[in-house]
Amino acid sequence: MATDQGQVTGIPEQGPDGHGLKIGRAGSIATVTIDRPPVNSLTFAAYDAVREGFDAISADPSVSVVLLTATGRRAFCAGHDVHEFVSLTPESAHAQLPRVCAAFDAVQECGVPVIAAVNGPAVGAGLALASLCDVRLASTTATFALPEIDVGVLGSASHLMRLVPQGTARLLALTGRRIDAGAALRLGLVEEVYGPDELQGAAMALAKEIAGKSRTALRLMKQALNRLEGMPVSAGYQLECEMTARVRQGDDAAEGARAYVENRAPRYGGTCL
């Protein structure tokens, strides 16, 4: 459950003294903010908080959209906190990795659309998190990299490959090179780029635009979009038709049609199937 303003019920708001994740709420828009100064790096406990937070948001039928961002401008997320790597053994590293995978899955499989407002460098796991969102808006100060190869491990190339050409993903994974926001826009890694002072406002405006749609349709569309990846066109369109039939079981489809004919904004009831 959630309140109309403030935090999502059941998920305590956490700042730098917690696990570095803050979850807030404005109407049907949830905000998830990475807050681990100075560079918003992630610990295993932070991954757990990401999973728990996104799972709670998915389970709340009154949420329409999520905005994922970070505090400050120094970094969106600088990846995993290297200090935790120092003490890891091969055995303990293998045991901890499911926590990372579960966090990534919770973002990708979130029941509602997720917008990333990338306000600075998105490096390693930070790039993976941004890649898993439905839409990415970036600041002109943002950069993107998979630098894991520079410290002798592998990064999240699989997530990057969903968005950019195969050769580009391989180049970044093999070299650890950074690309700036302009290059990310040209490659399709981000959808829009804004000045640092404009990014959050633009992201919130997009969140409000999406939040104005039928919650039932949004949730079914999100399910369909995730399943459509990799499906043949014919099978994918059949899936969309099935989802449309489910939407028509509720009142929102009829209200949307009436609103269009009457040239007014729709008044959706917010029922989720």
C-alpha positions in Angstrom: 0.0 0.0 0.0 1.1 3.6 -0.4 0.1 7.1 0.6 -0.6 9.8 -1.9 2.3 11.9 -0.7 5.5 10.7 1.0 7.0 7.3 1.1 5.6 3.9 -0.1 4.1 2.2 3.0 6.2 -0.8 4.2 9.5 0.5 2.7 11.2 2.8 5.1 12.9 5.8 3.5 16.6 5.3 3.8 19.4 7.9 3.3 23.1 7.6 3.6 22.8 6.0 7.0 20.7 3.2 5.7 21.3 1.2 2.5 21.5 4.2 0.3 18.0 4.1 -1.2 15.2 6.6 -0.8 11.7 5.8 -1.9 9.1 8.5 -2.2 5.7 9.1 -3.6 3.8 12.0 -5.3 0.3 10.9 -6.4 0.6 7.8 -8.5 4.3 8.5 -9.3 6.9 6.7 -7.2 10.5 7.9 -7.0 13.5 5.7 -6.2 16.7 7.7 -5.4 20.1 6.2 -5.0 21.7 8.1 -2.2 25.2 6.8 -1.3 27.6 9.7 -1.5 30.0 10.5 -2.9 29.4 8.5 -6.1 26.3 6.5 -5.3 28.0 3.1 -5.5 26.1 0.0 -4.5 26.7 -2.6 -1.8 25.1 -6.0 -1.6 22.7 -4.5 1.0 21.8 -1.8 -1.4 21.0 -4.4 -4.1 18.6 -6.0 -1.5 17.0 -2.6 -0.9 16.5 -2.1 -4.7 14.8 -5.5 -5.0 12.6 -4.9 -2.0 11.7 -1.4 -3.1 10.8 -2.3 -6.6 8.9 -5.4 -5.5 6.8 -3.3 -3.2 6.1 -0.7 -5.9 5.1 -3.5 -8.3 2.6 -4.9 -5.7 1.0 -1.5 -5.2 -1.9 -1.1 -7.6 -2.1 2.7 -7.1 1.3 3.3 -8.6 1.4 4.2 -12.3 5.1 4.9 -13.0 8.5 5.0 -11.3 11.2 7.6 -11.6 14.7 6.2 -10.8 17.4 8.8 -10.2 20.2 9.6 -7.8 21.3 12.4 -5.5 23.9 15.0 -6.4 25.5 15.4 -9.8 28.8 13.7 -9.3 27.4 10.3 -10.4 24.1 8.5 -11.2 25.7 5.3 -10.0 29.4 4.4 -10.0 28.7 0.7 -9.9 29.5 -1.8 -7.1 31.3 -0.4 -4.1 34.9 -1.7 -4.8 35.6 -1.8 -1.0 33.3 -4.9 -0.8 35.3 -6.6 -3.6 38.5 -6.6 -1.6 37.3 -9.1 0.9 35.5 -11.4 -1.5 36.7 -14.9 -2.2 35.6 -16.8 -5.3 33.1 -18.8 -3.1 31.6 -15.7 -1.4 31.4 -13.8 -4.6 29.4 -16.6 -6.2 27.1 -16.8 -3.2 26.4 -13.0 -3.3 25.7 -12.7 -7.0 22.1 -13.8 -6.8 21.4 -10.7 -4.8 22.6 -8.6 -7.7 20.6 -10.6 -10.2 17.4 -10.3 -8.1 17.8 -6.5 -7.9 18.2 -6.2 -11.7 15.2 -8.5 -12.3 13.1 -6.4 -9.9 13.8 -3.3 -12.0 13.3 -4.9 -15.4 10.1 -6.8 -14.3 8.6 -3.9 -12.3 4.9 -3.9 -12.9 4.8 -0.3 -14.1 7.0 1.7 -16.5 10.4 2.9 -15.0 12.0 6.1 -16.2 15.7 6.6 -15.5 16.9 10.2 -15.0 20.6 9.7 -15.4 22.1 12.7 -13.7 25.8 11.8 -14.0 28.1 8.9 -14.8 26.4 5.5 -15.0 29.2 3.0 -14.7 29.2 -0.8 -14.4 26.1 -1.7 -12.4 24.9 1.8 -12.8 24.8 1.3 -16.6 23.0 -2.0 -16.1 20.4 -0.3 -13.9 19.7 2.4 -16.4 19.6 -0.1 -19.2 16.9 -2.1 -17.4 14.5 0.9 -17.3 11.9 1.4 -19.9 13.0 5.0 -20.9 16.3 6.8 -20.2 16.7 10.5 -19.9 20.3 11.8 -19.4 22.0 14.9 -18.3 24.7 16.4 -20.6 27.1 15.5 -17.7 26.2 11.8 -17.9 28.8 9.3 -19.2 28.4 5.5 -19.7 30.9 2.7 -19.3 31.5 -0.9 -18.4 34.9 -0.6 -16.7 34.9 -4.1 -15.1 37.5 -5.4 -17.6 39.9 -2.8 -16.1 39.8 -4.6 -12.8 39.9 -8.2 -14.2 36.2 -9.1 -14.1 33.2 -9.0 -16.4 30.4 -6.4 -16.6 26.8 -6.2 -17.7 27.2 -6.5 -21.4 24.0 -8.5 -21.7 22.0 -5.5 -20.6 23.8 -3.1 -22.8 23.3 -5.4 -25.9 19.6 -4.9 -25.6 20.0 -1.2 -26.6 23.0 -0.6 -28.7 24.6 -2.3 -31.7 26.5 -5.5 -31.0 29.8 -4.1 -32.0 29.4 -1.1 -29.8 28.5 -3.3 -26.8 31.6 -5.4 -27.4 33.9 -2.4 -27.8 32.8 -0.9 -24.5 32.9 -4.3 -22.7 36.4 -5.1 -24.0 38.0 -1.7 -23.5 36.2 -0.1 -20.6 35.9 3.1 -22.6 33.4 5.8 -21.6 31.0 7.5 -24.0 29.3 10.8 -23.3 25.6 11.6 -23.4 25.7 12.8 -27.0 27.1 9.5 -28.1 24.7 7.6 -26.0 21.8 9.5 -27.6 23.1 8.7 -31.1 23.5 5.0 -30.3 20.0 4.7 -28.8 21.3 4.1 -25.2 19.2 7.1 -24.0 16.1 8.6 -25.5 16.6 12.3 -24.6 19.4 14.5 -23.2 18.9 17.7 -21.1 21.0 20.2 -19.2 21.8 19.4 -15.6 19.2 21.9 -14.3 16.5 20.6 -16.7 16.8 16.9 -16.3 14.7 16.3 -13.2 11.9 18.5 -14.5 11.8 16.8 -17.8 11.8 13.3 -16.2 8.9 14.3 -13.9 7.0 15.8 -16.8 7.3 12.5 -18.7 6.3 10.6 -15.5 3.2 12.8 -15.2 2.3 12.2 -18.9 2.5 8.4 -18.4 0.7 8.6 -15.1 -2.3 10.1 -16.9 -2.9 6.9 -18.7 -5.1 4.0 -17.6 -3.2 2.1 -14.9 -4.7 -1.2 -16.1 -3.5 -0.5 -19.7 -0.1 0.6 -18.4 0.5 -2.5 -16.4 -0.6 -4.8 -19.2 1.5 -2.8 -21.7 4.5 -3.2 -19.5 4.0 -6.9 -19.4 3.5 -7.1 -23.1 6.6 -5.0 -23.9 8.8 -7.2 -21.7 7.5 -10.3 -23.4 7.7 -8.9 -26.9 11.5 -8.7 -26.8 12.7 -11.5 -29.0 9.3 -12.7 -30.1 8.4 -13.0 -33.8 6.2 -10.2 -35.0 3.1 -12.4 -35.6 3.3 -13.9 -32.1 4.0 -10.6 -30.6 1.0 -9.0 -32.2 -1.2 -11.9 -31.0 0.0 -11.2 -27.5 -0.9 -7.5 -27.8 -4.4 -8.5 -29.0 -4.8 -10.8 -26.0 -3.7 -7.9 -23.6 -6.2 -5.6 -25.4 -9.0 -8.1 -24.7 -8.1 -8.1 -21.0 -8.2 -4.3 -20.9 -11.6 -4.3 -22.4 -12.8 -6.4 -19.4 -12.6 -3.2 -17.3 -14.1 0.2 -17.6 -11.0 2.1 -18.7 -11.2 1.2 -22.4 -14.8 2.4 -22.7 -14.0 5.6 -20.8 -11.0 6.3 -23.1 -13.3 6.0 -26.1 -16.0 8.2 -24.6 -13.4 10.8 -23.7 -12.0 10.9 -27.2 -15.5 11.3 -28.8 -16.4 14.0 -26.3 -13.1 15.8 -26.8 -12.1 15.7 -23.1 -9.5 14.2 -20.8 -10.3 10.7 -19.7 -11.3 10.0 -16.1 -9.9 6.6 -15.5 -11.0 4.6 -12.5 -7.5 3.1 -11.9 -8.8 -0.5 -11.7 -6.0 -3.0 -12.3 -6.8 -6.5 -13.6 
